[in-house]
């Protein structure tokens, strides 16, 4: 009976250890693939369709271009294409229509058979985003951008969705003169005295608040678990904070893992005592360790 329990405990630990190894890489790959599929389906594919349509219009306006590219059907191919239509007696189709359909099929086959051609839409999207960034960097671009934002903000439902998305995007890709900067990791008593929370100092107290207090206060962002991009911003006296010898990455890992992940230097003797107590309460685990 003991060996069976030990085997179950070993299998469980090995399975969980395997998940810990496989899941991060698998989920990262899945997110990247899903992001690529979304960009390809929602952005690159419409651009590619627009390029194909533009090419067809150019070919129709300047027949010399497709003839130079060699995508005009020969008389034999024209005859075969007409026969393939299998039209009822009395119905006819002009040679120009058949030639146009033939060229459309050739253009579509380029995107279907050659992946570098399909990348054109993605490259055009990247260039368009770059040009948009350069345009908004100028005075005229900023004025146009503010006008568009005012227009969006005038729509009751859309303005809420837009404001939420804009806050997240600004947080992730903020490249302004004063980006969000976590200068140090601190511990503060929040949401009440006696309860300590890990936070990031983001700046000094606002002037209107500093005029009402004699204390040297700072602003602290308290992230929430397991999504550290949300949380609370509080202002506390500097003397009521404790500087923690942690990097921002270590503090974020501590928050995401709900306190499970911490630097080796932050383990206490009580942590080891608790680990031994957990082993004592799990006979299968202790037997597995002994084996």
Kinemage of the C-alpha trace (Angstrom):
@kinemage 1
@onewidth
@group {chain A} dominant
@subgroup {mainchain}
@vectorlist {calphas} color= white
{ca unk a 1} P 0.000 0.000 0.000
{ca unk a 2} L 2.853 2.309 0.878
{ca unk a 3} L 4.638 1.597 -2.404
{ca unk a 4} L 1.448 2.371 -4.341
{ca unk a 5} L 1.041 5.698 -2.529
{ca unk a 6} L 4.700 6.453 -3.142
{ca unk a 7} L 4.303 5.703 -6.852
{ca unk a 8} L 1.281 7.988 -7.080
{ca unk a 9} L 3.209 10.733 -5.296
{ca unk a 10} L 6.199 10.325 -7.617
{ca unk a 11} L 3.966 10.403 -10.691
{ca unk a 12} L 2.187 13.524 -9.471
{ca unk a 13} L 5.420 15.370 -8.732
{ca unk a 14} L 6.986 14.351 -12.037
{ca unk a 15} L 3.849 15.299 -13.954
{ca unk a 16} L 3.649 18.726 -12.299
{ca unk a 17} L 7.375 19.250 -12.866
{ca unk a 18} L 6.860 18.372 -16.532
{ca unk a 19} L 4.003 20.866 -16.813
{ca unk a 20} L 6.211 23.539 -15.275
{ca unk a 21} L 8.822 22.840 -17.964
{ca unk a 22} L 6.509 22.445 -20.973
{ca unk a 23} L 3.756 25.015 -20.344
{ca unk a 24} L 5.810 28.254 -20.452
{ca unk a 25} L 7.378 27.463 -23.845
{ca unk a 26} L 4.129 26.002 -25.223
{ca unk a 27} L 1.971 28.935 -24.128
{ca unk a 28} L 4.537 31.439 -25.393
{ca unk a 29} L 4.600 29.730 -28.799
{ca unk a 30} L 0.779 29.561 -28.855
{ca unk a 31} L 0.462 33.278 -28.082
{ca unk a 32} L 2.981 34.162 -30.814
{ca unk a 33} L 1.186 31.943 -33.350
{ca unk a 34} L -2.208 33.393 -32.456
{ca unk a 35} L -0.818 36.919 -32.714
{ca unk a 36} L 0.614 36.152 -36.157
{ca unk a 37} L -2.663 34.576 -37.329
{ca unk a 38} L -4.623 37.594 -36.116
{ca unk a 39} L -2.276 40.031 -37.841
{ca unk a 40} L -2.310 37.939 -41.016
{ca unk a 41} L -6.106 37.510 -41.132
{ca unk a 42} L -7.133 40.958 -39.898
{ca unk a 43} L -4.440 43.184 -41.408
{ca unk a 44} L -2.249 41.445 -43.993
{ca unk a 45} L -5.032 39.594 -45.854
{ca unk a 46} L -7.179 42.713 -46.520
{ca unk a 47} L -4.063 44.538 -47.692
{ca unk a 48} L -3.164 41.653 -50.011
{ca unk a 49} L -6.716 41.652 -51.397
{ca unk a 50} L -6.426 45.381 -52.044
{ca unk a 51} L -3.092 44.885 -53.822
{ca unk a 52} L -4.588 42.144 -56.009
{ca unk a 53} L -7.534 44.379 -56.908
{ca unk a 54} L -5.193 47.275 -57.725
{ca unk a 55} L -3.077 45.019 -59.944
{ca unk a 56} L -6.158 43.855 -61.825
{ca unk a 57} L -7.202 47.444 -62.435
{ca unk a 58} L -3.717 48.350 -63.635
{ca unk a 59} L -3.660 45.366 -65.988
{ca unk a 60} L -7.045 46.356 -67.389
{ca unk a 61} L -5.954 49.972 -67.927
{ca unk a 62} L -2.509 49.167 -69.364
{ca unk a 63} L -2.579 45.789 -71.184
{ca unk a 64} L 1.094 46.170 -72.112
{ca unk a 65} L 2.096 45.492 -68.481
{ca unk a 66} L 0.614 41.960 -68.200
{ca unk a 67} L 1.821 41.184 -71.706
{ca unk a 68} L 5.318 42.148 -70.645
{ca unk a 69} L 4.992 39.935 -67.563
{ca unk a 70} L 3.901 37.029 -69.761
{ca unk a 71} L 0.483 36.487 -68.163
{ca unk a 72} L -1.586 36.855 -71.338
{ca unk a 73} L -3.113 33.539 -72.527
{ca unk a 74} L -1.997 32.063 -75.817
{ca unk a 75} L -4.599 31.363 -78.520
{ca unk a 76} L -4.663 27.697 -77.447
{ca unk a 77} L -5.159 28.612 -73.775
{ca unk a 78} L -7.852 31.093 -74.782
{ca unk a 79} L -9.666 28.384 -76.721
{ca unk a 80} L -9.391 25.929 -73.816
{ca unk a 81} L -10.677 28.550 -71.367
{ca unk a 82} L -13.676 29.258 -73.572
{ca unk a 83} L -14.421 25.546 -73.840
{ca unk a 84} L -14.147 25.162 -70.068
{ca unk a 85} L -16.908 27.715 -69.581
{ca unk a 86} L -19.402 25.270 -71.123
{ca unk a 87} L -21.837 28.049 -72.049
{ca unk a 88} L -25.355 27.276 -73.322
{ca unk a 89} L -26.003 27.674 -77.028
{ca unk a 90} L -26.355 31.299 -78.048
{ca unk a 91} L -24.402 32.688 -75.066
{ca unk a 92} L -20.985 34.110 -75.807
{ca unk a 93} L -18.218 35.703 -73.783
{ca unk a 94} L -15.778 38.182 -75.240
{ca unk a 95} L -12.088 37.417 -75.444
{ca unk a 96} L -11.386 40.455 -73.247
{ca unk a 97} L -13.484 39.004 -70.415
{ca unk a 98} L -11.736 35.637 -70.626
{ca unk a 99} L -8.319 37.293 -70.680
{ca unk a 100} L -9.234 39.388 -67.614
{ca unk a 101} L -10.396 36.283 -65.723
{ca unk a 102} L -7.222 34.459 -66.734
{ca unk a 103} L -5.023 37.265 -65.408
{ca unk a 104} L -7.032 37.415 -62.163
{ca unk a 105} L -6.421 33.687 -61.690
{ca unk a 106} L -2.689 34.096 -62.285
{ca unk a 107} L -2.447 36.964 -59.781
{ca unk a 108} L -4.393 35.003 -57.151
{ca unk a 109} L -2.130 31.983 -57.703
{ca unk a 110} L 0.903 34.108 -56.817
{ca unk a 111} L -0.525 34.741 -53.335
{ca unk a 112} L -1.701 31.137 -52.987
{ca unk a 113} L 1.535 29.411 -54.027
{ca unk a 114} L 4.367 31.714 -52.912
{ca unk a 115} L 4.684 32.655 -49.243
{ca unk a 116} L 7.075 35.588 -49.901
{ca unk a 117} L 4.285 37.193 -51.938
{ca unk a 118} L 1.874 36.752 -49.024
{ca unk a 119} L 4.333 38.653 -46.825
{ca unk a 120} L 3.774 41.767 -48.942
{ca unk a 121} L 0.640 42.640 -46.965
{ca unk a 122} L 2.503 42.317 -43.654
{ca unk a 123} L 5.393 44.453 -44.916
{ca unk a 124} L 2.964 47.098 -46.173
{ca unk a 125} L 1.297 47.129 -42.738
{ca unk a 126} L 4.665 47.604 -40.997
{ca unk a 127} L 5.589 50.446 -43.350
{ca unk a 128} L 2.161 52.045 -42.872
{ca unk a 129} L 2.508 51.937 -39.072
{ca unk a 130} L 5.999 53.444 -39.351
{ca unk a 131} L 4.774 56.246 -41.617
{ca unk a 132} L 1.842 56.887 -39.264
{ca unk a 133} L 4.303 57.227 -36.378
{ca unk a 134} L 6.438 59.665 -38.360
{ca unk a 135} L 3.378 61.647 -39.391
{ca unk a 136} L 2.011 61.905 -35.844
{ca unk a 137} L 5.452 63.084 -34.733
{ca unk a 138} L 4.940 66.323 -36.660
{ca unk a 139} L 2.763 69.297 -35.753
{ca unk a 140} L 0.172 68.596 -38.440
{ca unk a 141} L 0.018 64.913 -37.527
{ca unk a 142} L -0.490 65.650 -33.828
{ca unk a 143} L -3.274 68.093 -34.645
{ca unk a 144} L -4.986 65.519 -36.869
{ca unk a 145} L -4.559 62.820 -34.216
{ca unk a 146} L -6.140 65.030 -31.535
{ca unk a 147} L -9.044 65.779 -33.873
{ca unk a 148} L -9.605 62.048 -34.471
{ca unk a 149} L -9.478 61.368 -30.724
{ca unk a 150} L -12.068 64.088 -30.057
{ca unk a 151} L -14.260 62.560 -32.760
{ca unk a 152} L -13.986 59.081 -31.220
{ca unk a 153} L -14.602 60.452 -27.726
{ca unk a 154} L -17.869 61.978 -28.884
{ca unk a 155} L -19.399 58.520 -29.490
{ca unk a 156} L -20.928 57.304 -26.178
{ca unk a 157} L -20.034 53.578 -26.248
{ca unk a 158} L -16.940 53.744 -28.425
{ca unk a 159} L -15.210 56.310 -26.207
{ca unk a 160} L -15.245 53.912 -23.228
{ca unk a 161} L -13.718 51.045 -25.207
{ca unk a 162} L -11.189 53.360 -26.826
{ca unk a 163} L -10.095 54.885 -23.513
{ca unk a 164} L -9.487 51.460 -21.947
{ca unk a 165} L -7.493 50.198 -24.911
{ca unk a 166} L -5.524 53.440 -25.105
{ca unk a 167} L -4.536 53.202 -21.439
{ca unk a 168} L -3.201 49.668 -21.909
{ca unk a 169} L -1.345 50.579 -25.114
{ca unk a 170} L 0.144 53.704 -23.518
{ca unk a 171} L 1.319 51.609 -20.570
{ca unk a 172} L 3.006 48.991 -22.791
{ca unk a 173} L 4.412 51.218 -25.556
{ca unk a 174} L 4.790 54.600 -23.905
{ca unk a 175} L 7.699 56.390 -25.573
{ca unk a 176} L 6.939 59.907 -24.388
{ca unk a 177} L 9.250 62.230 -22.523
{ca unk a 178} L 7.957 61.009 -19.151
{ca unk a 179} L 7.313 57.267 -19.477
{ca unk a 180} L 6.199 55.199 -16.493
{ca unk a 181} L 9.344 54.478 -14.495
{ca unk a 182} L 9.522 52.099 -11.552
{ca unk a 183} L 12.510 53.599 -9.740
{ca unk a 184} L 12.573 51.156 -6.827
{ca unk a 185} L 10.655 48.365 -5.121
{ca unk a 186} L 9.160 49.168 -1.743
{ca unk a 187} L 6.907 47.620 0.873
{ca unk a 188} L 4.054 49.697 2.304
{ca unk a 189} L 1.271 49.004 4.764
{ca unk a 190} L -1.742 48.785 2.448
{ca unk a 191} L -4.769 48.516 2.412
{ca unk a 192} L -4.488 49.025 6.184
{ca unk a 193} L -1.809 49.132 8.839
{ca unk a 194} L -0.446 45.709 9.661
{ca unk a 195} L -0.854 44.399 6.094
{ca unk a 196} L 2.259 44.812 3.969
{ca unk a 197} L 2.111 45.060 0.172
{ca unk a 198} L 4.895 45.106 -2.414
{ca unk a 199} L 4.796 48.125 -4.719
{ca unk a 200} L 6.834 50.301 -7.054
{ca unk a 201} L 7.787 53.902 -6.443
{ca unk a 202} L 6.680 55.850 -9.524
{ca unk a 203} L 7.370 59.431 -8.491
{ca unk a 204} L 6.992 62.154 -5.886
{ca unk a 205} L 3.864 63.545 -4.318
{ca unk a 206} L 1.698 65.955 -6.321
{ca unk a 207} L 2.236 69.632 -5.508
{ca unk a 208} L -1.317 70.203 -4.279
{ca unk a 209} L -0.902 67.328 -1.818
{ca unk a 210} L 2.613 68.329 -0.795
{ca unk a 211} L 1.360 71.777 0.206
{ca unk a 212} L -1.048 70.157 2.689
{ca unk a 213} L 1.457 67.914 4.474
{ca unk a 214} L 4.856 68.339 6.065
{ca unk a 215} L 5.953 64.817 5.241
{ca unk a 216} L 8.199 63.827 2.345
{ca unk a 217} L 5.692 61.683 0.449
{ca unk a 218} L 6.023 59.510 -2.656
{ca unk a 219} L 3.639 57.838 -5.073
{ca unk a 220} L 3.589 54.037 -5.100
{ca unk a 221} L 1.905 51.700 -7.555
{ca unk a 222} L 0.531 48.542 -5.895
{ca unk a 223} L 0.118 45.819 -8.557
{ca unk a 224} L -2.578 43.173 -8.267
{ca unk a 225} L -2.160 39.415 -8.645
{ca unk a 226} L -1.899 37.733 -11.076
{ca unk a 227} L -2.158 40.678 -13.521
{ca unk a 228} L 0.433 43.273 -12.439
{ca unk a 229} L -0.701 45.732 -15.130
{ca unk a 230} L -3.681 46.597 -12.931
{ca unk a 231} L -3.595 47.831 -9.362
{ca unk a 232} L -3.787 50.944 -7.216
{ca unk a 233} L -1.767 54.150 -7.028
{ca unk a 234} L -1.333 55.535 -3.531
{ca unk a 235} L 0.620 58.373 -1.922
{ca unk a 236} L 2.413 57.586 1.348
{ca unk a 237} L 5.087 59.247 3.501
{ca unk a 238} L 8.554 58.072 2.518
{ca unk a 239} L 9.304 57.144 6.151
{ca unk a 240} L 6.424 54.624 6.066
{ca unk a 241} L 7.992 52.618 3.225
{ca unk a 242} L 10.657 49.928 3.312
{ca unk a 243} L 13.164 49.664 0.480
{ca unk a 244} L 13.315 46.085 -0.799
{ca unk a 245} L 16.515 44.691 -2.389
{ca unk a 246} L 14.547 43.387 -5.383
{ca unk a 247} L 14.646 44.179 -9.062
{ca unk a 248} L 11.461 45.202 -10.830
{ca unk a 249} L 11.428 41.844 -12.645
{ca unk a 250} L 11.725 39.924 -9.358
{ca unk a 251} L 8.910 41.940 -7.801
{ca unk a 252} L 6.668 41.363 -10.831
{ca unk a 253} L 7.394 37.619 -10.669
{ca unk a 254} L 6.516 37.669 -6.962
{ca unk a 255} L 3.203 39.369 -7.769
{ca unk a 256} L 2.266 37.153 -10.725
{ca unk a 257} L 2.976 33.972 -8.740
{ca unk a 258} L 0.983 35.252 -5.737
{ca unk a 259} L 4.121 35.186 -3.586
{ca unk a 260} L 5.393 31.743 -4.603
{ca unk a 261} L 8.372 32.974 -6.648
{ca unk a 262} L 10.968 34.978 -4.766
{ca unk a 263} L 14.749 35.492 -4.964
{ca unk a 264} L 16.815 32.927 -3.006
{ca unk a 265} L 18.083 35.685 -0.707
{ca unk a 266} L 14.495 36.380 0.403
{ca unk a 267} L 13.825 32.894 1.814
{ca unk a 268} L 13.619 32.864 5.611
{ca unk a 269} L 14.149 30.104 8.185
{ca unk a 270} L 10.369 30.028 8.640
{ca unk a 271} L 10.021 29.084 4.969
{ca unk a 272} L 12.158 25.996 5.522
{ca unk a 273} L 10.179 25.123 8.663
{ca unk a 274} L 6.903 25.385 6.709
{ca unk a 275} L 8.319 23.176 3.938
{ca unk a 276} L 9.272 20.485 6.454
{ca unk a 277} L 5.794 20.707 7.996
{ca unk a 278} L 4.182 20.182 4.596
{ca unk a 279} L 6.335 17.087 4.028
{ca unk a 280} L 5.250 15.710 7.391
{ca unk a 281} L 1.595 16.181 6.436
{ca unk a 282} L 2.121 14.371 3.074
{ca unk a 283} L 3.268 10.793 3.764
{ca unk a 284} L 3.344 9.958 0.069
{ca unk a 285} L 5.587 12.945 -0.572
{ca unk a 286} L 7.991 12.031 2.241
{ca unk a 287} L 8.160 8.407 1.094
{ca unk a 288} L 8.803 9.593 -2.458
{ca unk a 289} L 11.611 11.800 -1.217
{ca unk a 290} L 13.119 8.931 0.728
{ca unk a 291} L 13.003 6.715 -2.319
